[in-house]
Amino acid sequence: MSIFNILESRRAIRNYQSAAIEREKIERLLHAATLAPNDRMREPWSFYVIQGDKKAEYEEIALHYLKERFPSKPHLIESSLRVVKNTPVIIAVAADLVHGDEEASADNEYATCCAIHSMWLAAEELGLGFVWRTRGVGLVRDNRLRQFLSLPDDKKVIGSVFIGYPEENDAGKQKEKSRTSYREKTQWLS
């Protein structure tokens, strides 16, 4: 499969089979992440693979977060929590912050975004479903996730990625997303 085919077929997959993901495949995703471009080879990313008992703890944190955020929406809480419970592997991804150097910190965040995208493309090739969560149950902006991961102050969570084998009904249901042509977003300067 060409890189263009992978880019064109890539979708956010949110519904997974209960099957565990082989450690070898998780390691291949992590390796793909480390191939991402990064300024001055700082390799500013950290990965926190969450599964098993730790995933149950993550579910508890998500439950508390959802109850606080949506106290009058029990159905939203229930459906969001079901997504967390049905996800075999969650990987929280953090970027290094450089004290006193906002530009280097921003560069590190961009590089970490590239690392997540590299994982996403590799997941496509490995037959895994993948979604990069920055809101809601991704817990990116919730301090409890920082505490859960024991993150020092010089790290910033960039996203939580949810990974699993796609539900069979879901894989074929993904509709083609309409994208604005680059022609409408590009100015040629000569």
N, CA and C atoms as a LAMMPS dump frame, in Angstrom:
ITEM: TIMESTEP
0
ITEM: NUMBER OF ATOMS
570
ITEM: BOX BOUNDS ff ff ff
-5.0000000000000000e+02 5.0000000000000000e+02
-5.0000000000000000e+02 5.0000000000000000e+02
-5.0000000000000000e+02 5.0000000000000000e+02
ITEM: ATOMS id mol type element x y z
1 1 1 N 0.852 -1.179 0
2 1 2 C 0 0 0
3 1 3 C 0.899 1.244 0
4 2 1 N 0.614 2.194 -0.862
5 2 2 C 1.437 3.4 -0.936
6 2 3 C 1.076 4.359 0.199
7 3 1 N 1.971 5.273 0.475
8 3 2 C 1.712 6.261 1.53
9 3 3 C 0.478 7.095 1.186
10 4 1 N 0.252 7.374 -0.095
11 4 2 C -0.939 8.131 -0.475
12 4 3 C -2.206 7.335 -0.191
13 5 1 N -2.179 6.031 -0.447
14 5 2 C -3.336 5.19 -0.115
15 5 3 C -3.604 5.204 1.384
16 6 1 N -2.547 5.112 2.172
17 6 2 C -2.708 5.121 3.63
18 6 3 C -3.263 6.46 4.09
19 7 1 N -2.72 7.544 3.557
20 7 2 C -3.223 8.874 3.938
21 7 3 C -4.695 9.045 3.559
22 8 1 N -5.06 8.562 2.391
23 8 2 C -6.442 8.716 1.933
24 8 3 C -7.417 7.805 2.673
25 9 1 N -6.943 6.672 3.159
26 9 2 C -7.853 5.744 3.841
27 9 3 C -7.877 5.945 5.358
28 10 1 N -6.955 6.73 5.893
29 10 2 C -6.869 6.932 7.337
30 10 3 C -8.162 7.548 7.877
31 11 1 N -8.685 6.962 8.939
32 11 2 C -9.899 7.452 9.59
33 11 3 C -9.742 7.294 11.098
34 12 1 N -10.474 8.094 11.837
35 12 2 C -10.546 7.928 13.285
36 12 3 C -11.486 6.762 13.566
37 13 1 N -10.951 5.706 14.144
38 13 2 C -11.741 4.531 14.488
39 13 3 C -11.976 4.565 15.997
40 14 1 N -13.242 4.507 16.381
41 14 2 C -13.585 4.652 17.793
42 14 3 C -14.184 3.397 18.427
43 15 1 N -14.542 2.419 17.62
44 15 2 C -15.172 1.205 18.141
45 15 3 C -14.278 0.009 17.835
46 16 1 N -13.949 -0.723 18.901
47 16 2 C -12.971 -1.796 18.781
48 16 3 C -13.512 -3.141 19.231
49 17 1 N -12.897 -4.194 18.691
50 17 2 C -13.136 -5.545 19.175
51 17 3 C -12.461 -5.67 20.546
52 18 1 N -12.851 -6.661 21.307
53 18 2 C -12.258 -6.839 22.636
54 18 3 C -10.878 -7.505 22.58
55 19 1 N -10.459 -7.941 21.409
56 19 2 C -9.172 -8.645 21.27
57 19 3 C -8.003 -7.773 21.728
58 20 1 N -7.094 -8.413 22.448
59 20 2 C -5.883 -7.718 22.887
60 20 3 C -4.994 -7.43 21.669
61 21 1 N -4.182 -6.411 21.789
62 21 2 C -3.222 -6.075 20.732
63 21 3 C -1.878 -6.681 21.114
64 22 1 N -1.266 -7.35 20.167
65 22 2 C 0.025 -7.969 20.411
66 22 3 C 1.062 -6.901 20.774
67 23 1 N 1.89 -7.215 21.761
68 23 2 C 2.923 -6.272 22.208
69 23 3 C 3.82 -5.851 21.041
70 24 1 N 4.126 -6.792 20.147
71 24 2 C 4.975 -6.485 18.998
72 24 3 C 4.378 -5.343 18.159
73 25 1 N 3.063 -5.357 17.985
74 25 2 C 2.419 -4.29 17.2
75 25 3 C 2.473 -2.956 17.943
76 26 1 N 2.291 -2.977 19.25
77 26 2 C 2.396 -1.745 20.031
78 26 3 C 3.813 -1.196 19.908
79 27 1 N 4.79 -2.068 20.005
80 27 2 C 6.185 -1.636 19.881
81 27 3 C 6.475 -1.082 18.486
82 28 1 N 5.869 -1.646 17.469
83 28 2 C 6.073 -1.118 16.104
84 28 3 C 5.482 0.292 15.983
85 29 1 N 4.331 0.517 16.624
86 29 2 C 3.745 1.865 16.622
87 29 3 C 4.682 2.855 17.323
88 30 1 N 5.218 2.441 18.452
89 30 2 C 6.127 3.315 19.197
90 30 3 C 7.399 3.586 18.395
91 31 1 N 7.896 2.568 17.705
92 31 2 C 9.073 2.769 16.854
93 31 3 C 8.76 3.762 15.732
94 32 1 N 7.584 3.614 15.123
95 32 2 C 7.189 4.545 14.056
96 32 3 C 7.166 5.978 14.591
97 33 1 N 6.7 6.143 15.81
98 33 2 C 6.64 7.482 16.411
99 33 3 C 8.032 8.097 16.511
100 34 1 N 9.015 7.285 16.856
101 34 2 C 10.366 7.821 17.054
102 34 3 C 11.053 8.202 15.744
103 35 1 N 10.433 7.864 14.615
104 35 2 C 10.996 8.241 13.311
105 35 3 C 10.516 9.623 12.853
106 36 1 N 9.667 10.256 13.659
107 36 2 C 9.107 11.557 13.282
108 36 3 C 10.193 12.632 13.262
109 37 1 N 10.003 13.635 12.396
110 37 2 C 10.961 14.742 12.381
111 37 3 C 10.896 15.508 13.695
112 38 1 N 12.059 16.002 14.126
113 38 2 C 12.097 16.79 15.364
114 38 3 C 13.306 17.707 15.352
115 39 1 N 13.126 18.886 15.879
116 39 2 C 14.157 19.918 15.862
117 39 3 C 15.378 19.483 16.67
118 40 1 N 16.534 19.581 16.049
119 40 2 C 17.829 19.312 16.676
120 40 3 C 17.92 17.925 17.318
121 41 1 N 17.136 17.008 16.792
122 41 2 C 17.109 15.626 17.292
123 41 3 C 16.932 15.57 18.817
124 42 1 N 16.061 16.449 19.326
125 42 2 C 15.782 16.434 20.767
126 42 3 C 14.934 15.228 21.156
127 43 1 N 14.251 14.626 20.172
128 43 2 C 13.371 13.488 20.44
129 43 3 C 12.542 13.756 21.707
130 44 1 N 11.658 14.761 21.617
131 44 2 C 11.01 15.313 22.808
132 44 3 C 9.761 14.581 23.298
133 45 1 N 9.559 13.357 22.909
134 45 2 C 8.319 12.654 23.223
135 45 3 C 8.513 11.617 24.322
136 46 1 N 7.433 11.369 25.025
137 46 2 C 7.37 10.282 26.007
138 46 3 C 6.042 9.577 25.798
139 47 1 N 6.05 8.265 25.961
140 47 2 C 4.852 7.447 25.73
141 47 3 C 4.513 6.672 26.993
142 48 1 N 3.245 6.633 27.317
143 48 2 C 2.763 5.936 28.504
144 48 3 C 1.688 4.952 28.049
145 49 1 N 2.071 3.67 27.934
146 49 2 C 1.159 2.641 27.442
147 49 3 C 0.285 2.192 28.613
148 50 1 N -1.024 2.352 28.441
149 50 2 C -1.974 2.087 29.519
150 50 3 C -2.837 0.898 29.131
151 51 1 N -2.745 -0.171 29.921
152 51 2 C -3.565 -1.353 29.692
153 51 3 C -3.699 -2.105 31.018
154 52 1 N -4.513 -3.137 31.04
155 52 2 C -4.671 -3.951 32.243
156 52 3 C -5.219 -3.165 33.422
157 53 1 N -4.624 -3.384 34.601
158 53 2 C -5.087 -2.716 35.831
159 53 3 C -4.977 -1.201 35.727
160 54 1 N -3.951 -0.725 35.061
161 54 2 C -3.782 0.725 34.911
162 54 3 C -4.889 1.316 34.036
163 55 1 N -5.371 0.546 33.083
164 55 2 C -6.481 1.047 32.26
165 55 3 C -7.741 1.176 33.111
166 56 1 N -7.933 0.264 34.052
167 56 2 C -9.077 0.361 34.969
168 56 3 C -8.972 1.644 35.799
169 57 1 N -7.756 2.013 36.205
170 57 2 C -7.56 3.279 36.93
171 57 3 C -7.874 4.469 36.023
172 58 1 N -7.445 4.386 34.778
173 58 2 C -7.742 5.449 33.803
174 58 3 C -9.257 5.599 33.663
175 59 1 N -9.974 4.486 33.609
176 59 2 C -11.438 4.517 33.495
177 59 3 C -12.055 5.266 34.678
178 60 1 N -11.515 5.05 35.875
179 60 2 C -12.011 5.745 37.071
180 60 3 C -11.794 7.255 36.955
181 61 1 N -10.613 7.634 36.505
182 61 2 C -10.311 9.06 36.315
183 61 3 C -11.279 9.646 35.288
184 62 1 N -11.499 8.921 34.195
185 62 2 C -12.418 9.391 33.148
186 62 3 C -13.826 9.541 33.702
187 63 1 N -14.256 8.596 34.523
188 63 2 C -15.595 8.675 35.114
189 63 3 C -15.748 9.935 35.955
190 64 1 N -14.781 10.224 36.819
191 64 2 C -14.844 11.426 37.651
192 64 3 C -14.842 12.692 36.794
193 65 1 N -13.984 12.696 35.788
194 65 2 C -13.909 13.846 34.876
195 65 3 C -15.257 14.075 34.186
196 66 1 N -15.837 13.015 33.645
197 66 2 C -17.096 13.131 32.91
198 66 3 C -18.239 13.574 33.822
199 67 1 N -18.28 13.052 35.035
200 67 2 C -19.342 13.445 35.974
201 67 3 C -19.247 14.922 36.324
202 68 1 N -18.023 15.422 36.468
203 68 2 C -17.829 16.85 36.76
204 68 3 C -18.184 17.708 35.551
205 69 1 N -17.767 17.258 34.386
206 69 2 C -17.944 18.071 33.172
207 69 3 C -19.378 18.046 32.654
208 70 1 N -20.067 16.92 32.785
209 70 2 C -21.409 16.767 32.232
210 70 3 C -22.387 16.234 33.281
211 71 1 N -22.581 16.965 34.386
212 71 2 C -23.42 16.444 35.464
213 71 3 C -24.872 16.181 35.056
214 72 1 N -25.359 16.868 34.058
215 72 2 C -26.77 16.704 33.66
216 72 3 C -26.927 15.855 32.393
217 73 1 N -25.857 15.149 31.986
218 73 2 C -25.921 14.35 30.754
219 73 3 C -25.464 12.912 31.01
220 74 1 N -26.259 12.131 31.763
221 74 2 C -25.836 10.765 32.102
222 74 3 C -25.624 9.87 30.879
223 75 1 N -26.375 10.09 29.796
224 75 2 C -26.198 9.253 28.602
225 75 3 C -24.854 9.531 27.933
226 76 1 N -24.44 10.796 27.934
227 76 2 C -23.133 11.149 27.377
228 76 3 C -22.021 10.525 28.22
229 77 1 N -22.181 10.589 29.529
230 77 2 C -21.189 9.98 30.431
231 77 3 C -21.097 8.484 30.155
232 78 1 N -22.239 7.834 30.064
233 78 2 C -22.279 6.387 29.844
234 78 3 C -21.64 5.999 28.511
235 79 1 N -21.994 6.709 27.445
236 79 2 C -21.44 6.359 26.13
237 79 3 C -19.947 6.657 26.056
238 80 1 N -19.509 7.745 26.668
239 80 2 C -18.082 8.079 26.664
240 80 3 C -17.283 7.069 27.462
241 81 1 N -17.817 6.66 28.592
242 81 2 C -17.123 5.678 29.418
243 81 3 C -17.064 4.317 28.731
244 82 1 N -18.1 3.978 27.992
245 82 2 C -18.114 2.717 27.248
246 82 3 C -16.966 2.69 26.234
247 83 1 N -16.696 3.834 25.604
248 83 2 C -15.587 3.932 24.65
249 83 3 C -14.264 3.612 25.346
250 84 1 N -14.066 4.184 26.534
251 84 2 C -12.825 3.936 27.269
252 84 3 C -12.714 2.456 27.632
253 85 1 N -13.798 1.895 28.14
254 85 2 C -13.776 0.488 28.564
255 85 3 C -13.534 -0.461 27.396
256 86 1 N -14.031 -0.126 26.214
257 86 2 C -13.907 -1.004 25.057
258 86 3 C -12.611 -0.809 24.272
259 87 1 N -11.769 0.09 24.708
260 87 2 C -10.498 0.343 24.029
261 87 3 C -9.412 -0.514 24.661
262 88 1 N -8.798 -1.429 23.896
263 88 2 C -7.787 -2.324 24.477
264 88 3 C -6.526 -1.62 24.981
265 89 1 N -6.058 -0.603 24.251
266 89 2 C -4.812 0.072 24.627
267 89 3 C -4.987 1.58 24.481
268 90 1 N -4.543 2.283 25.491
269 90 2 C -4.492 3.754 25.44
270 90 3 C -3.029 4.133 25.627
271 91 1 N -2.561 5.027 24.791
272 91 2 C -1.196 5.537 24.961
273 91 3 C -1.295 7.054 25.13
274 92 1 N -0.877 7.524 26.3
275 92 2 C -0.783 8.967 26.521
276 92 3 C 0.578 9.403 25.984
277 93 1 N 0.585 10.533 25.28
278 93 2 C 1.818 11.01 24.653
279 93 3 C 2.097 12.419 25.163
280 94 1 N 3.307 12.622 25.655
281 94 2 C 3.696 13.918 26.212
282 94 3 C 4.918 14.462 25.48
283 95 1 N 5.019 15.791 25.492
284 95 2 C 6.164 16.48 24.891
285 95 3 C 6.989 17.135 25.994
286 96 1 N 8.295 17.201 25.768
287 96 2 C 9.181 17.892 26.703
288 96 3 C 9.02 19.397 26.541
289 97 1 N 8.945 20.096 27.653
290 97 2 C 8.965 21.551 27.649
291 97 3 C 10.367 21.987 28.047
292 98 1 N 10.843 23.068 27.454
293 98 2 C 12.183 23.566 27.746
294 98 3 C 12.029 24.842 28.556
295 99 1 N 12.385 24.777 29.823
296 99 2 C 12.235 25.918 30.726
297 99 3 C 12.951 27.149 30.161
298 100 1 N 12.207 28.233 30.042
299 100 2 C 12.781 29.481 29.568
300 100 3 C 12.926 29.585 28.057
301 101 1 N 12.479 28.592 27.321
302 101 2 C 12.612 28.623 25.864
303 101 3 C 11.279 28.21 25.229
304 102 1 N 10.392 29.184 25.079
305 102 2 C 9.055 28.905 24.538
306 102 3 C 9.11 28.367 23.11
307 103 1 N 10.054 28.868 22.311
308 103 2 C 10.157 28.4 20.927
309 103 3 C 10.558 26.929 20.871
310 104 1 N 11.525 26.524 21.667
311 104 2 C 11.939 25.113 21.685
312 104 3 C 10.797 24.247 22.202
313 105 1 N 10.076 24.741 23.206
314 105 2 C 8.933 23.991 23.734
315 105 3 C 7.873 23.801 22.658
316 106 1 N 7.59 24.862 21.911
317 106 2 C 6.604 24.76 20.825
318 106 3 C 7.086 23.784 19.759
319 107 1 N 8.365 23.86 19.395
320 107 2 C 8.925 22.917 18.418
321 107 3 C 8.762 21.481 18.902
322 108 1 N 8.965 21.271 20.191
323 108 2 C 8.817 19.924 20.757
324 108 3 C 7.369 19.443 20.672
325 109 1 N 6.426 20.347 20.891
326 109 2 C 5.011 19.98 20.766
327 109 3 C 4.686 19.6 19.327
328 110 1 N 5.197 20.372 18.371
329 110 2 C 4.943 20.066 16.955
330 110 3 C 5.531 18.701 16.597
331 111 1 N 6.75 18.45 17.055
332 111 2 C 7.398 17.172 16.756
333 111 3 C 6.603 16.014 17.359
334 112 1 N 6.067 16.221 18.543
335 112 2 C 5.291 15.163 19.194
336 112 3 C 3.986 14.92 18.442
337 113 1 N 3.407 15.969 17.883
338 113 2 C 2.23 15.79 17.017
339 113 3 C 2.608 14.927 15.808
340 114 1 N 3.776 15.188 15.234
341 114 2 C 4.239 14.375 14.097
342 114 3 C 4.431 12.925 14.531
343 115 1 N 4.925 12.71 15.733
344 115 2 C 5.126 11.344 16.235
345 115 3 C 3.786 10.614 16.336
346 116 1 N 2.766 11.31 16.83
347 116 2 C 1.437 10.698 16.927
348 116 3 C 0.91 10.367 15.534
349 117 1 N 1.097 11.273 14.596
350 117 2 C 0.625 11.011 13.237
351 117 3 C 1.37 9.829 12.608
352 118 1 N 2.658 9.721 12.888
353 118 2 C 3.422 8.569 12.388
354 118 3 C 2.847 7.266 12.945
355 119 1 N 2.47 7.282 14.214
356 119 2 C 1.846 6.095 14.814
357 119 3 C 0.541 5.773 14.095
358 120 1 N -0.224 6.812 13.773
359 120 2 C -1.532 6.619 13.126
360 120 3 C -1.362 5.954 11.767
361 121 1 N -0.392 6.429 11.006
362 121 2 C -0.148 5.835 9.686
363 121 3 C 0.329 4.387 9.819
364 122 1 N 1.176 4.129 10.797
365 122 2 C 1.636 2.758 11.024
366 122 3 C 0.477 1.863 11.457
367 123 1 N -0.441 2.401 12.26
368 123 2 C -1.611 1.624 12.697
369 123 3 C -2.431 1.187 11.493
370 124 1 N -2.561 2.062 10.502
371 124 2 C -3.283 1.708 9.275
372 124 3 C -2.653 0.481 8.63
373 125 1 N -1.335 0.503 8.507
374 125 2 C -0.648 -0.619 7.875
375 125 3 C -0.78 -1.903 8.693
376 126 1 N -0.841 -1.781 10.018
377 126 2 C -0.923 -2.95 10.9
378 126 3 C -2.355 -3.455 11.098
379 127 1 N -3.319 -2.797 10.454
380 127 2 C -4.704 -3.227 10.577
381 127 3 C -5.352 -2.84 11.893
382 128 1 N -4.797 -1.817 12.545
383 128 2 C -5.332 -1.363 13.821
384 128 3 C -6.165 -0.103 13.645
385 129 1 N -7.208 0.02 14.443
386 129 2 C -7.967 1.255 14.504
387 129 3 C -7.265 2.197 15.463
388 130 1 N -7.414 3.491 15.221
389 130 2 C -6.643 4.484 15.973
390 130 3 C -7.443 5.769 16.015
391 131 1 N -7.481 6.415 17.157
392 131 2 C -8.029 7.768 17.238
393 131 3 C -7.181 8.552 18.233
394 132 1 N -6.872 9.773 17.856
395 132 2 C -6.069 10.685 18.679
396 132 3 C -7.053 11.58 19.394
397 133 1 N -7.099 11.472 20.719
398 133 2 C -8.056 12.244 21.51
399 133 3 C -7.338 13.367 22.256
400 134 1 N -7.852 14.564 22.084
401 134 2 C -7.305 15.716 22.806
402 134 3 C -8.35 16.342 23.725
403 135 1 N -9.578 15.902 23.615
404 135 2 C -10.661 16.424 24.45
405 135 3 C -11.369 15.272 25.138
406 136 1 N -12.296 15.612 26.004
407 136 2 C -13.123 14.597 26.643
408 136 3 C -12.311 13.502 27.306
409 137 1 N -12.632 12.243 26.977
410 137 2 C -12.006 11.103 27.64
411 137 3 C -10.516 10.948 27.328
412 138 1 N -9.981 11.787 26.465
413 138 2 C -8.528 11.821 26.279
414 138 3 C -7.837 12.407 27.496
415 139 1 N -8.589 13.171 28.291
416 139 2 C -8.138 13.746 29.564
417 139 3 C -6.899 14.629 29.435
418 140 1 N -6.628 15.123 28.255
419 140 2 C -5.406 15.878 27.997
420 140 3 C -5.286 17.108 28.895
421 141 1 N -6.372 17.786 29.165
422 141 2 C -6.318 19.018 29.953
423 141 3 C -6.706 18.805 31.421
424 142 1 N -6.819 17.561 31.833
425 142 2 C -7.221 17.266 33.202
426 142 3 C -5.992 16.927 34.039
427 143 1 N -5.832 17.629 35.136
428 143 2 C -4.647 17.447 35.971
429 143 3 C -4.546 16.037 36.55
430 144 1 N -5.681 15.356 36.684
431 144 2 C -5.638 13.988 37.208
432 144 3 C -4.839 13.061 36.292
433 145 1 N -4.859 13.321 34.977
434 145 2 C -4.047 12.503 34.074
435 145 3 C -2.569 12.744 34.356
436 146 1 N -2.194 13.983 34.566
437 146 2 C -0.795 14.305 34.896
438 146 3 C -0.361 13.544 36.146
439 147 1 N -1.232 13.556 37.146
440 147 2 C -0.908 12.861 38.399
441 147 3 C -0.818 11.359 38.175
442 148 1 N -1.761 10.813 37.427
443 148 2 C -1.795 9.385 37.129
444 148 3 C -0.5 8.943 36.441
445 149 1 N -0.008 9.769 35.519
446 149 2 C 1.207 9.458 34.774
447 149 3 C 2.478 9.856 35.535
448 150 1 N 2.306 10.556 36.661
449 150 2 C 3.442 11.107 37.428
450 150 3 C 4.308 11.999 36.546
451 151 1 N 3.637 12.878 35.786
452 151 2 C 4.364 13.76 34.868
453 151 3 C 5.048 14.892 35.627
454 152 1 N 6.317 15.122 35.337
455 152 2 C 6.98 16.295 35.913
456 152 3 C 6.492 17.567 35.205
457 153 1 N 6.797 18.704 35.782
458 153 2 C 6.344 19.985 35.227
459 153 3 C 6.903 20.282 33.844
460 154 1 N 7.997 19.605 33.461
461 154 2 C 8.605 19.898 32.16
462 154 3 C 8.068 18.997 31.048
463 155 1 N 6.871 18.443 31.249
464 155 2 C 6.213 17.649 30.206
465 155 3 C 4.774 18.134 30.042
466 156 1 N 4.3 18.09 28.798
467 156 2 C 2.93 18.497 28.482
468 156 3 C 2.259 17.365 27.707
469 157 1 N 1.066 16.975 28.156
470 157 2 C 0.327 15.94 27.437
471 157 3 C -0.185 16.529 26.127
472 158 1 N 0.101 15.852 25.029
473 158 2 C -0.313 16.292 23.695
474 158 3 C -1.545 15.529 23.236
475 159 1 N -1.693 14.314 23.693
476 159 2 C -2.87 13.542 23.307
477 159 3 C -2.866 12.178 23.945
478 160 1 N -4.033 11.58 23.946
479 160 2 C -4.181 10.182 24.326
480 160 3 C -4.673 9.475 23.08
481 161 1 N -3.989 8.414 22.698
482 161 2 C -4.416 7.678 21.517
483 161 3 C -5.078 6.386 21.954
484 162 1 N -6.217 6.103 21.362
485 162 2 C -6.974 4.897 21.646
486 162 3 C -6.766 3.963 20.467
487 163 1 N -6.406 2.709 20.767
488 163 2 C -6.006 1.774 19.721
489 163 3 C -6.674 0.422 19.946
490 164 1 N -7.098 -0.19 18.857
491 164 2 C -7.658 -1.537 18.93
492 164 3 C -7.941 -2.051 17.53
493 165 1 N -8.341 -3.313 17.472
494 165 2 C -8.777 -3.857 16.187
495 165 3 C -10.185 -3.327 15.932
496 166 1 N -10.425 -2.745 14.756
497 166 2 C -11.746 -2.15 14.489
498 166 3 C -12.868 -3.183 14.571
499 167 1 N -13.994 -2.747 15.121
500 167 2 C -15.206 -3.578 15.088
501 167 3 C -15.492 -3.879 13.628
502 168 1 N -15.874 -5.087 13.331
503 168 2 C -16.104 -5.472 11.933
504 168 3 C -17.182 -4.615 11.284
505 169 1 N -18.252 -4.302 12.001
506 169 2 C -19.337 -3.488 11.425
507 169 3 C -18.842 -2.068 11.153
508 170 1 N -17.916 -1.593 11.982
509 170 2 C -17.454 -0.219 11.89
510 170 3 C -16.494 0.01 10.734
511 171 1 N -15.637 -0.952 10.478
512 171 2 C -14.595 -0.774 9.471
513 171 3 C -15.178 -0.414 8.109
514 172 1 N -16.241 -1.084 7.709
515 172 2 C -16.833 -0.813 6.405
516 172 3 C -17.773 0.382 6.401
517 173 1 N -18.162 0.857 7.582
518 173 2 C -19.121 1.955 7.678
519 173 3 C -18.491 3.335 7.512
520 174 1 N -17.183 3.397 7.58
521 174 2 C -16.53 4.698 7.505
522 174 3 C -16.841 5.358 6.168
523 175 1 N -17.484 6.488 6.234
524 175 2 C -17.819 7.169 4.98
525 175 3 C -16.661 8.053 4.534
526 176 1 N -16.614 8.25 3.252
527 176 2 C -15.575 9.086 2.651
528 176 3 C -15.755 10.513 3.159
529 177 1 N -14.68 11.074 3.676
530 177 2 C -14.736 12.446 4.176
531 177 3 C -14.389 13.399 3.04
532 178 1 N -15.174 14.401 2.928
533 178 2 C -14.925 15.4 1.903
534 178 3 C -13.867 16.372 2.412
535 179 1 N -12.848 16.568 1.649
536 179 2 C -11.752 17.468 2.013
537 179 3 C -11.727 18.649 1.047
538 180 1 N -11.429 19.804 1.597
539 180 2 C -11.252 20.985 0.76
540 180 3 C -9.972 20.8 -0.043
541 181 1 N -10.041 21.074 -1.303
542 181 2 C -8.87 20.923 -2.165
543 181 3 C -7.755 21.869 -1.717
544 182 1 N -6.544 21.386 -1.851
545 182 2 C -5.394 22.242 -1.559
546 182 3 C -5.441 23.512 -2.403
547 183 1 N -6.1 23.434 -3.557
548 183 2 C -6.171 24.597 -4.452
549 183 3 C -6.834 25.788 -3.76
550 184 1 N -7.783 25.514 -2.882
551 184 2 C -8.481 26.583 -2.167
552 184 3 C -7.707 27.062 -0.96
553 185 1 N -6.652 26.363 -0.599
554 185 2 C -5.88 26.699 0.616
555 185 3 C -4.45 27.101 0.304
556 186 1 N -4.126 27.26 -0.982
557 186 2 C -2.734 27.484 -1.372
558 186 3 C -2.586 28.776 -2.147
559 187 1 N -1.518 29.485 -1.821
560 187 2 C -1.109 30.641 -2.615
561 187 3 C 0.306 30.358 -3.126
562 188 1 N 0.481 30.496 -4.412
563 188 2 C 1.797 30.26 -5.011
564 188 3 C 2.523 31.603 -5.062
565 189 1 N 3.646 31.7 -4.389
566 189 2 C 4.426 32.936 -4.363
567 189 3 C 5.677 32.747 -5.202
568 190 1 N 5.891 33.64 -6.139
569 190 2 C 7.079 33.536 -6.996
570 190 3 C 7.862 34.815 -6.96
